[in-house]
Amino acid sequence: MVPIYGAVLLSISLAISFIGRDYLIFAYNCFLKPFISKPKGSTGGQQDALEAFYKGQAAIYDSTRSTLLRGRDEMLALAAAQLRLKNEREGFRKRVWVDIGGGTGWNIERLNSHLSVPENFSAVYLVDFSPSLCAVARERFEKLGWKNVHVVCTDARTFRLGEADEDAKADWITMSYSLSMIPNYYSVVDSLSNLLSPAGIISVADFYVQSAANYSSRNYSGGVLGRHVNWFSRQFWRIWFEFDRVNLEEGRRDYLEYTFGTVLAVNERNVILGGIPYYVWIGCPKTALHNTHSLAKLDATITNSPYLSPVNHEENRSKALEKVNETTSRQLRSKGFEAAVLNLSVNLPLPSFFYQNSPHRIYYDELLEKHTQFNNSYIYAFAWEDPRVDQRILKLTNEDVVLAITSGGDNLLSYIIDAAPKRVHAVDMNPAQNHMFELKIASFSAQLPHDDIWKIFAEGKHPQFREILIGKLSPHLSTHAFQFWLDRTNVFTSPSHGGLYETGQSGIALCTVKWIFRVCGIDGHVKKLCSATTLNQQKEIWREKVRPVMLSKLLSSTIIGNEKFLWKALGVPVNQRNLILQDYYKREQEKGNNITSGHSGHAMWEYVINTLDPIVEESLLSNDNYFYLLCLLRKYTKESCPGWLHPDNYKKLTTPGTFNGVRMHTDEIQEVLARLKPGTLTVAVVMDSMDWFDPEGTDARSQIRKLNDSMKIGGRVMLRSAGMEPWYLRVFEQEGYTTKRVGTRNPGTCIDRVNMYASTWVCTKRRDVDVEAPPQGAMERQRSRSVEKLSL
């Protein structure tokens, strides 16, 4: 028997040395003790249960929870970023922090790495119901010498800040993996809503499980990305955690989100421990904007309407929507305002967009099919239109109200630099394109050092992107954009990833080109092409080394002529391709070739030749044409980059208030136009989007009519087209516009530094047209045939 006992003892000692004494104590208290031991003298109350669970592991609690309790540090960093922004905007003052279920005080000490506890808080209260954990916390803060930290061992429901002032409020409340352990969570959450100051914030990190069926109809939960947990995981984790009195029923998080307004919400998985679902959440009092006057003011900035005070909406919330319709029937209302009033009528929090620190992002329903069709991915990480030519044509001023397609957001930043328009309505139906623009705006609003902005957006790589996103950018992002980028931090941080510009559907094209260069062995020649200092040197490398590969017949037949590649990688839809084909057939017929169908591959190949050859002949990539430099190198250089990345414009873009006029609409252009006050737009830049419409449909006419309704007389629509004379210009003329071609891409010449489109047009509104009127008959053509030469 002795050898057997010896083997057992040896096994135990090896287990201790391999696993660690602390983790064995943790495993015993969590997985064995609840079944083999019952506390003596227990009254069966919550405090006895907590003490029985924690007493044996209080001393090793911190050393065994870092892997299990994920998201705590992120929660603290996110809240610290919110508090720093409050100090910047409201002026510095010391605040009061209450940590509910604070345990050993790890949260409070850890916050000091993000925000100094002694310097930023007049008082910190750690509230916990376990005497053993509170004893560890007291010892911790005695060693640290922090006199402003108070450990209170009491039930969270009965905690008050002070007997002398019963109305005293907390500026910040935290709950770190404590909400799931509180039996009567309704009363605790209610007490916290009374404890939190009207301008305060509350942050929570905890486990959860939830089905999409139970939250998909809500508009106030702060985003659903990654929130759904499959059936098996829901059952497994509920049963697993119930052994330790940890409750994962959905109502806990639901009631939290019902009681407070959502500022940020993050849904994550602890992949190290089998994918345990957890969330990090930042909230505020849901009544922070429950004042319809405030809502109406915000709504006026969205719709470009004058602010008209609604009449006593708060007197009877059940009739709120009816009163809005009755008292403001002649006003245009944004979708966000309508959703907010409906929520007010049943005492729900507002959609999370209303609680964000910046008014840029406008409410949208992320579950609509028109948004989900993009599979949570952007097409472009950059813009594909030349802002230098835009400004030359439009001559924008600070009095302009501009509507433009967001795309990568680069051109909108250029408009702001050049003219600072009074209002910029950025419109894109793809939520991820607006996430991209939000990230760019947030980087300047947060006043990141130029070096960080350069690494993120010029090089597309930054090893500290996750820390910057959480600690600096998060207060300036909507919760939807923040979750989107948090899930993609590896794009910027992973050494094996190609960076920002190898992502999105345009990234497919750039990666394909990179692969072709490598396979064909011309990588080095491409780099020389991008660093050529003269046009002659650039032309020589292009003609002899790069062009024979890029514009080969093989490449044309396998890639350029492939419809799936054209759409998924280059964003060329069928209707736009047809415009290219029509011009090709016309040219062939003028040559005497009777071609009226087919030959799409050759037509696209010829279109690409007419795009690329003139670029190399007229525009130097190394110091001016950053569009194609990016495509070839997948990054910018100091000598060749967009103006918004240039150090000379950094001061202007980081000046507070620079982006106050920006509104991001995640919707169709028609939907946005329908909610703008008539006669307010002065400029609309619709890029090549008109090419996408079906010539046999009515959508183009409908959009043109809405443009007419929302524009001032003399307002201009600027558009680019893959066709020389697109069909919809006649519709513009029938709907109150004159049309003028301001740029033409003739063979061998450049229309701009991109040279991707065959023509550029400006349509000027000359008269009002009834939006509901039937299509007019053919009108006398008013189009100017003059073409202005556009130098690069």
C-alpha positions, -999 to 999 in steps of 0.1 A, spaced: 0 0 0 29 23 7 39 26 -30 3 34 -38 1 62 -13 34 74 -25 22 75 -61 -9 95 -50 12 120 -30 36 123 -60 6 129 -83 -8 156 -60 26 173 -57 31 172 -95 -5 186 -100 3 214 -76 35 222 -93 20 221 -128 -14 237 -122 -4 258 -93 -16 259 -57 -39 289 -62 -58 272 -91 -63 240 -71 -78 260 -43 -100 278 -68 -111 245 -84 -119 230 -50 -140 260 -39 -159 263 -72 -164 227 -83 -162 204 -52 -170 223 -21 -206 233 -31 -214 195 -32 -194 181 -3 -196 208 23 -224 229 39 -216 260 60 -222 255 97 -246 279 114 -258 292 80 -291 311 80 -295 304 43 -292 342 34 -272 357 5 -244 368 27 -239 334 41 -239 319 7 -213 344 -6 -191 339 25 -192 301 21 -181 304 -15 -154 331 -11 -139 326 24 -117 298 13 -104 315 -18 -104 352 -8 -66 353 -6 -61 338 -40 -91 355 -57 -72 380 -79 -45 355 -90 -71 330 -103 -96 353 -121 -76 370 -148 -84 344 -174 -121 338 -163 -133 373 -158 -125 389 -192 -135 424 -201 -129 440 -167 -99 460 -179 -117 470 -211 -147 482 -190 -125 503 -169 -106 518 -198 -139 526 -217 -153 543 -186 -121 562 -180 -122 575 -216 -158 587 -210 -148 605 -178 -118 622 -195 -141 635 -222 -165 648 -195 -136 666 -179 -126 682 -212 -161 694 -220 -175 702 -185 -143 712 -167 -124 691 -142 -138 682 -109 -132 653 -86 -160 627 -88 -176 600 -67 -173 564 -78 -193 534 -64 -181 499 -72 -209 474 -66 -197 439 -58 -161 453 -58 -147 422 -40 -110 425 -33 -107 460 -49 -89 448 -80 -110 471 -102 -101 502 -82 -64 495 -82 -64 486 -119 -82 518 -128 -51 537 -117 -33 525 -148 -60 544 -169 -70 572 -146 -54 583 -113 -77 573 -85 -63 597 -58 -63 626 -83 -96 621 -100 -120 610 -72 -130 627 -40 -145 594 -28 -145 558 -40 -169 533 -23 -163 496 -27 -196 479 -18 -196 441 -13 -216 416 8 -187 392 15 -167 400 47 -137 379 35 -134 398 2 -139 432 20 -110 423 44 -87 417 14 -98 450 -1 -91 470 31 -56 455 33 -50 464 -3 -59 501 1 -40 504 34 -9 493 16 -16 517 -12 -23 546 12 -54 557 -7 -74 576 19 -103 584 -5 -113 547 -9 -139 533 15 -148 496 18 -184 491 28 -196 456 36 -234 458 30 -262 448 8 -261 469 -24 -299 475 -21 -294 495 11 -262 513 3 -264 551 4 -236 576 -1 -241 594 32 -265 599 60 -259 637 60 -271 641 24 -297 616 14 -298 631 -21 -260 626 -27 -254 610 -61 -226 590 -77 -209 601 -108 -199 566 -118 -211 532 -108 -195 499 -118 -205 463 -116 -179 438 -125 -193 402 -126 -216 410 -97 -250 415 -115 -251 378 -123 -246 368 -86 -273 390 -71 -306 371 -65 -330 400 -64 -314 420 -92 -345 441 -100 -343 460 -67 -305 465 -70 -307 479 -105 -336 502 -93 -315 514 -64 -286 522 -87 -308 542 -110 -316 564 -80 -280 565 -69 -266 576 -102 -264 614 -109 -283 628 -140 -250 633 -158 -233 601 -145 -223 569 -162 -227 532 -152 -205 504 -165 -209 466 -163 -189 436 -174 -205 402 -169 -214 368 -183 -246 364 -204 -265 342 -228 -293 353 -251 -312 344 -282 -317 368 -311 -355 361 -308 -356 380 -275 -338 412 -285 -343 417 -323 -373 439 -319 -356 464 -297 -340 496 -309 -323 507 -277 -300 478 -269 -269 493 -286 -262 469 -314 -267 432 -319 -234 423 -335 -222 391 -319 -250 391 -292 -268 359 -303 -257 328 -284 -267 294 -300 -291 270 -282 -265 245 -270 -242 272 -255 -271 289 -238 -281 256 -220 -245 246 -212 -233 278 -197 -265 283 -177 -262 249 -161 -224 252 -156 -225 286 -138 -256 277 -117 -234 253 -96 -216 285 -83 -248 306 -79 -240 326 -110 -272 332 -129 -272 338 -166 -309 344 -173 -315 369 -200 -336 392 -178 -306 406 -160 -290 423 -189 -325 432 -203 -335 450 -172 -302 469 -171 -308 481 -206 -344 489 -199 -335 510 -168 -306 530 -183 -297 544 -217 -270 525 -236 -238 545 -246 -216 515 -256 -222 478 -258 -197 451 -266 -205 413 -270 -175 391 -268 -164 354 -262 -138 341 -239 -122 318 -264 -95 306 -240 -122 290 -218 -144 275 -244 -161 306 -257 -179 318 -226 -201 347 -237 -196 380 -219 -205 416 -224 -191 451 -216 -216 478 -213 -215 516 -207 -248 533 -198 -263 566 -185 -296 576 -170 -322 569 -197 -338 603 -189 -307 621 -200 -325 631 -232 -361 625 -222 -369 660 -230 -386 664 -263 -373 700 -267 -338 685 -268 -349 658 -292 -365 684 -315 -333 705 -316 -313 674 -325 -339 664 -351 -337 699 -367 -300 695 -373 -306 662 -390 -334 674 -413 -321 709 -418 -354 722 -404 -358 752 -381 -363 742 -345 -399 746 -334 -406 737 -298 -431 709 -294 -460 715 -270 -459 697 -236 -450 662 -249 -439 651 -214 -473 658 -199 -487 626 -212 -462 602 -227 -489 577 -238 -500 604 -263 -466 616 -273 -466 604 -309 -501 617 -314 -491 651 -302 -460 652 -323 -481 645 -354 -507 670 -343 -484 699 -334 -457 694 -359 -475 680 -389 -459 703 -413 -424 695 -402 -402 668 -416 -390 643 -390 -360 620 -390 -365 583 -384 -345 587 -352 -369 613 -339 -399 591 -346 -383 561 -329 -374 582 -299 -409 595 -295 -423 561 -297 -399 549 -270 -408 578 -248 -445 569 -251 -439 536 -234 -411 547 -210 -383 529 -229 -348 543 -233 -340 561 -265 -320 544 -293 -283 543 -283 -275 569 -310 -291 596 -289 -268 589 -260 -235 592 -279 -212 621 -272 -212 633 -308 -243 639 -330 -227 626 -362 -243 592 -365 -281 591 -372 -303 563 -360 -309 533 -383 -322 498 -379 -293 475 -384 -314 444 -388 -331 456 -420 -322 435 -450 -310 465 -470 -282 468 -444 -275 431 -436 -270 424 -473 -235 438 -470 -225 411 -445 -210 436 -421 -183 445 -445 -173 476 -464 -165 478 -501 -140 506 -500 -115 516 -473 -107 547 -494 -124 570 -519 -121 566 -556 -130 602 -567 -105 630 -571 -114 658 -546 -91 683 -563 -113 682 -594 -144 682 -572 -134 715 -556 -124 730 -589 -158 722 -603 -180 729 -573 -161 757 -555 -177 749 -522 -180 775 -495 -189 775 -458 -225 784 -467 -231 752 -486 -252 723 -475 -238 692 -491 -251 657 -495 -226 631 -506 -221 594 -507 -199 584 -479 -178 556 -495 -144 557 -477 -151 593 -464 -119 607 -479 -136 632 -502 -158 645 -474 -128 652 -453 -113 671 -482 -145 692 -485 -143 700 -448 -106 711 -452 -112 732 -483 -145 748 -475 -159 738 -441 -195 735 -454 -223 745 -430 -237 710 -432 -224 677 -447 -249 649 -451 -229 617 -456 -251 590 -470 -244 553 -474 -267 523 -472 -238 501 -461 -233 506 -423 -197 496 -425 -188 525 -449 -201 549 -423 -182 530 -396 -151 537 -417 -159 574 -419 -167 575 -381 -133 560 -373 -115 587 -394 -135 615 -378 -131 601 -343 -93 600 -347 -92 637 -353 -119 645 -327 -99 626 -301 -68 646 -312 -47 615 -317 -10 624 -325 -4 627 -362 20 598 -360 -8 575 -348 -32 587 -375 -5 581 -401 1 546 -389 -36 537 -389 -47 553 -421 -16 557 -443 3 525 -434 -29 506 -424 -10 491 -394 -7 501 -358 5 476 -331 -14 496 -303 -46 501 -323 -67 481 -297 -55 503 -268 -60 535 -288 -95 524 -299 -106 516 -263 -88 543 -244 -90 573 -268 -114 567 -297 -143 550 -280 -160 582 -266 -162 596 -301 -177 565 -317 -213 552 -318 -216 518 -301 -222 501 -336 -190 515 -350 -170 507 -318 -181 471 -318 -173 468 -355 -137 480 -351 -131 462 -319 -138 430 -338 -112 440 -364 -83 451 -343 -62 423 -358 -64 441 -391 -41 468 -377 -22 448 -351 -14 414 -366 21 411 -381 7 385 -405 -22 407 -418 -17 429 -448 -33 459 -431 -64 481 -436 -62 484 -474 -62 446 -479 -97 445 -463 -131 451 -476 -142 441 -511 -118 465 -527 -91 446 -508 -99 415 -529 -88 434 -560 -57 448 -543 -47 414 -530 -53 398 -564 -30 424 -580 -4 417 -553 -6 380 -560 -3 385 -598 28 407 -593 45 380 -571 36 351 -594 49 370 -624 80 382 -606 75 420 -611 72 430 -575 105 449 -577 95 467 -609 62 478 -593 81 494 -564 104 512 -588 73 524 -607 59 539 -575 92 556 -566 100 570 -601 109 607 -598 101 616 -635 73 608 -659 98 594 -684 112 570 -659 77 560 -648 66 555 -684 96 533 -692 90 510 -663 53 508 -671 56 500 -708 85 475 -705 79 457 -672 44 462 -656 20 468 -684 26 435 -703 15 417 -672 -14 440 -659 -30 444 -693 -24 410 -708 -51 392 -727 -49 364 -701 -57 388 -673 -85 403 -692 -103 370 -699 -98 356 -664 -103 386 -642 -113 419 -658 -140 403 -679 -154 383 -649 -187 397 -638 -184 383 -603 -150 399 -599 -162 432 -613 -190 434 -587 -174 419 -556 -139 434 -560 -144 465 -580 -180 474 -572 -191 475 -609 -228 465 -611 -245 451 -643 -262 484 -653 -229 503 -651 -212 476 -671 -239 479 -697 -231 517 -701 -195 507 -709 -207 481 -734 -230 506 -752 -201 531 -757 -179 503 -769 -205 491 -795 -210 527 -807 -172 531 -812 -170 498 -831 -200 507 -853 -183 541 -861 -153 520 -873 -176 500 -895 -178 469 -873 -214 457 -869 -211 447 -832 -242 450 -811 -238 423 -784 -212 401 -766 -175 411 -765 -180 422 -728 -145 409 -718 -128 429 -746 -149 460 -739 -139 459 -702 -102 453 -712 -103 483 -735 -120 504 -708 -92 495 -684 -65 504 -710 -81 538 -715 -81 542 -677 -45 532 -669 -23 542 -699 -31 580 -696 -25 579 -659 10 567 -663 16 592 -691 3 623 -673 4 617 -635 34 609 -613 25 582 -587 54 590 -564 44 625 -555 8 632 -567 -13 602 -577 -19 586 -544 -49 567 -557 -29 542 -578 1 543 -555 -22 529 -528 -35 502 -552 0 491 -560 16 494 -525 -15 490 -504 -3 520 -483 4 557 -488 38 575 -486 47 609 -471 51 623 -506 19 608 -520 -12 608 -498 -46 624 -495 -47 659 -482 -65 649 -449 -34 628 -440 -10 657 -446 6 673 -415 -4 708 -429 -41 699 -424 -38 682 -390 -43 713 -370 -75 722 -388 -90 688 -385 -82 685 -348 -97 719 -339 -128 714 -317 -160 718 -336 -146 710 -370 -171 681 -375 -201 697 -359 -219 700 -392 -214 663 -402 -244 639 -402 -240 603 -412 -272 587 -427 -272 549 -431 -299 548 -457 -308 551 -493 -303 586 -508 -340 588 -515 -349 581 -479 -326 608 -467 -338 634 -493 -374 627 -483 -367 638 -448 -347 670 -455 -364 703 -455 -373 713 -491 -350 739 -506 -321 734 -483 -294 715 -502 -270 734 -524 -248 706 -536 -253 668 -540 -223 647 -550 -237 613 -560 -205 599 -575 -214 571 -601 -245 559 -582 -269 570 -610 -252 544 -632 -266 517 -610 -302 524 -618 -322 503 -642 -331 523 -673 -364 505 -675 -373 513 -639 -387 544 -621 -362 546 -593 -339 571 -611 -367 595 -618 -380 592 -582 -346 601 -568 -341 630 -592 -375 644 -582 -365 642 -545 -332 659 -553 -352 687 -569 -375 690 -539 -347 692 -514 -325 716 -534 -325 754 -537 -329 769 -571 -294 770 -585 -284 739 -565 -261 715 -583 -258 677 -586 -224 665 -595 -221 630 -609 -196 608 -627 -205 581 -651 -189 551 -669 -209 562 -700 -201 591 -722 -237 603 -723 -257 583 -697 -295 578 -703 -306 594 -671 -294 629 -681 -327 633 -701 -346 625 -669 -327 653 -651 -337 677 -678 -374 666 -676 -373 671 -639 -362 708 -637 -324 706 -643 -300 718 -670 -271 694 -676 -235 703 -684 -206 680 -692 -176 693 -673 -152 665 -681 -147 639 -708 -122 611 -709 -111 609 -745 -87 581 -755 -51 590 -744 -62 617 -719 -70 619 -682 -103 633 -669 -87 634 -634 -61 615 -613 -84 585 -611 -95 585 -647 -120 557 -640 -151 574 -654 -159 584 -690 -176 616 -681 -183 641 -653 -215 662 -652 -231 690 -633 -269 692 -632 -282 726 -621 -317 731 -607 -336 757 -626 -372 752 -614 -392 734 -589 -410 702 -599 -440 686 -580 -426 655 -564 -459 637 -570 -463 649 -606 -463 623 -634 -433 621 -657 -432 650 -681 -430 646 -718 -399 651 -738 -386 686 -734 -364 708 -755 -328 697 -747 -311 722 -725 -278 704 -721 -247 724 -727 -223 706 -750 -192 725 -739 -165 705 -722 -141 721 -698 -105 709 -700 -96 696 -665 -58 698 -659 -43 675 -633 
